[in-house]
Amino acid sequence: MSGEFRVRELVLGIEGLALLRNAVDGDEAFLRERVEDIRRFVSAEYGEEKLPDGGATVSELDAARGYEAWSAVYDSLPSSYIEVEEPVVGRILDGLAPGVALDAACGTGRQTRALVGRGHRVIGVDQSPHMLEKAGERSPQADLRIGHLERLPLDDDSVDLAVCSLAMTHLPDVTPAVAELARVVRPGGRIMVTDMHPFVIALQGQCLFVSGAEELAFVRNHVHLLSHYLEAFAAAGLRVRACHEPLFNGRLAPGGYEEAIGDAARAAWDGLPIVVVWDVEVPAVPAVPAVPSQDGGV
Ligand SMILES: C[S@@+](CC[C@H](N)C(=O)[O-])C[C@H]1O[C@@H](n2cnc3c(N)ncnc32)[C@H](O)[C@@H]1O
């Protein structure tokens, strides 16, 4: 399926979300400004220059083509998601002994570098050779492999730790990928999964990126409710140690479409979690399946 992202509707929606979230206690002048902004966008009083790509629709790319295009600029793009995710991940990693670590969907190797820096022997896996090439330039000591989250090119119980950052959102269902992480991590090992928070994916949907010659594109993000993750972890026999939901920090990526409607965007996301960080372990002794009691309960 190949979709299109309608930028004008996105911008109007964010203005509307700011109104919605301030409908109860919002400042009158702020609310009036939002309504006025919407009127200007709808009546085209705000010209196309106020919208990214002049408000045109933006095309969808699959993960292979999208990250091929994105790899050239990925590391230079500021990201409010990464800004709030990294400190949480860093604190968890600081508490773990060095070992063999998998960076699943490693991309350009952001977490690979964090793991190498903490003394781990790192295997990085990604579906994009272009993203992996960048990872290799920065972490030549890492063992980098082409592969998919749903079929990791690793043996059972072969790593102590697996990290998968900001990639599961591209999968329609997290269950197979969570099962794969559980398969390759040894009993007693740890798994850390970070993802776009379902709030932002449900409300905003997609991240736009420049695909070349200033053209915008997107790779589809899917909503994964926290209950979906809990079901997938339980099905894979994993135990959740903690779930963190870092909040939007008020900073918008410079030059992005949200900056053009900064007041509305900040009010729309204010106080909402934008990322989820799961800290999960593989039980040292596999969980014993519950035995039904005589009256049929468990
Ligand atoms: C937003 S980037 C995140 C990269 C890195 N983990 C980070 O946090 O900086 C998402 C990465 O997931 C990879 N990816 C997407 N779908 C994948 C799949 N099914 N299997 C493996 N990698 C995948 C993409 O190629 C891309 O490198």
The ligand as a MOL file (V3000), in Angstrom:
LIG
                    3D

  0  0  0     0  0            999 V3000
M  V30 BEGIN CTAB
M  V30 COUNTS 27 29 0 0 0
M  V30 BEGIN ATOM
M  V30 1 C 14.2730 5.7650 12.6510 0
M  V30 2 S 15.5470 4.6680 12.1820 0 CHG=1
M  V30 3 C 16.2460 4.2900 13.7780 0
M  V30 4 C 17.6890 3.8620 13.6760 0
M  V30 5 C 18.3640 3.6430 15.0180 0
M  V30 6 N 17.8220 2.5040 15.7160 0
M  V30 7 C 18.2400 4.8800 15.8690 0
M  V30 8 O 17.4860 4.8450 16.8440 0
M  V30 9 O 18.8980 5.8780 15.5600 0 CHG=-1
M  V30 10 C 14.6710 3.1730 11.8160 0
M  V30 11 C 15.5710 2.0860 11.2570 0
M  V30 12 O 14.7960 0.8780 11.1940 0
M  V30 13 C 15.1770 0.1740 10.0280 0
M  V30 14 N 14.1030 -0.7510 9.7230 0
M  V30 15 C 12.8280 -0.4660 9.4000 0
M  V30 16 N 12.1200 -1.5900 9.2410 0
M  V30 17 C 12.9750 -2.6270 9.4700 0
M  V30 18 C 12.8490 -4.0320 9.4650 0
M  V30 19 N 11.6720 -4.6210 9.2230 0
M  V30 20 N 13.9330 -4.7810 9.7550 0
M  V30 21 C 15.1270 -4.1970 10.0040 0
M  V30 22 N 15.3190 -2.8770 10.0190 0
M  V30 23 C 14.2490 -2.0910 9.7670 0
M  V30 24 C 15.3970 1.2550 8.9990 0
M  V30 25 O 16.2010 0.8090 7.9210 0
M  V30 26 C 16.0600 2.3320 9.8500 0
M  V30 27 O 17.4560 2.2090 9.8070 0
M  V30 END ATOM
M  V30 BEGIN BOND
M  V30 1 1 1 2
M  V30 2 1 2 3
M  V30 3 1 2 10
M  V30 4 1 3 4
M  V30 5 1 4 5
M  V30 6 1 5 6
M  V30 7 1 5 7
M  V30 8 2 7 8
M  V30 9 1 7 9
M  V30 10 1 10 11
M  V30 11 1 11 12
M  V30 12 1 11 26
M  V30 13 1 12 13
M  V30 14 1 13 14
M  V30 15 1 13 24
M  V30 16 1 14 15
M  V30 17 1 14 23
M  V30 18 2 15 16
M  V30 19 1 16 17
M  V30 20 1 17 18
M  V30 21 2 17 23
M  V30 22 1 18 19
M  V30 23 2 18 20
M  V30 24 1 20 21
M  V30 25 2 21 22
M  V30 26 1 22 23
M  V30 27 1 24 25
M  V30 28 1 24 26
M  V30 29 1 26 27
M  V30 END BOND
M  V30 END CTAB
M  END
